[in-house]
Amino acid sequence: MIEKIAESFYMITLPMPFRLKHVHVFALVHDGSVSLFDTGMNTPETFSTLDESLKSIGKTIRDIDRIFITHFHTDHCGIAGRIQEISGAKVAMSEMDARRIYNDQKKGLDFDQVKIFYREQGLREKIMDDLLELLSSFRKATIPFKVDTSLEDHGSQKVGDREFEVIPVPGHTSGQVCFFFRGEGILLSGDHILPEITPNLSPDPYNPGFRPLKSFLDSLGQVEDLPVIKVYPAHGDPFSNLKARVEEIREHHRERKSLVFESVKGGPKTTFQVSLDIFGQDLPEFDQFLAVNETYAHLIELEEEGLIKQKKIEDLVIHSVV
Ligand SMILES: [Zn+2]
């Protein structure tokens, strides 16, 4: 599905076999070429939908000469390598996230390290095995590609006669960026700001000092005052009330943090046990993993505030009030 959002600027909706079922990518046509913002997953359906969508505007995958990526998750750049192979497109993404892909692909996620971390948080062994399998399948789902430009600087990029700003918004991943077209008030928000849900916050196994919740909340401040007319998220419908949405998201995390604090006040617990208080007992396995990540992100902020502390007891990390 393809929809025009501005002159020579299109939103293409690509299928996804799980969860949110779709991801939006954006195509900017200039001087006969196409710049693509995010790519979708590496599946035959993504390829054919992208191809058909571009053909409907008189372009093909071969015309893609640049790819700009918001973050390293497979639904955002999984098929970039295949496009690059076909068209020779140059790829730009943040160095932080490029390194994440490189580390994952070269060494393979350091499963022992990941396992130790989640075991300490109290995640059940069975969930962990399924989880590692899933993470490894995600890794395989991204075709390796070469990154030509790093997007670390808060710089401007030029595509045809359009200019856009790259805005680093660490949180959902440590290298996530948004793209802002000031002239038209268009914000491509990636997964940073979504209309219905908040992006999952999880620790970065290669960057232990990373505080996902604090970074994410700081990054909301990076975009809320921009003169945005319309936000185009990677998932869900475009929307215009950015400031109101930012406030809602802040409120959501304030509430969640106080629930996490209440849970720990009820007695010492592992991260997993706290997550059961917050998210309930009946989550599917992968969601239990996401719930532990999200809970962990809040626990470490409560700890920073001096309200709770953690202690290792045998092989488990236990949180309790100070
Ligand atoms: Zn994502």
Residues whose N, C-alpha, C, O or C-beta is under 5 A from the ligand:
A	BS01	ZN	H73 D191
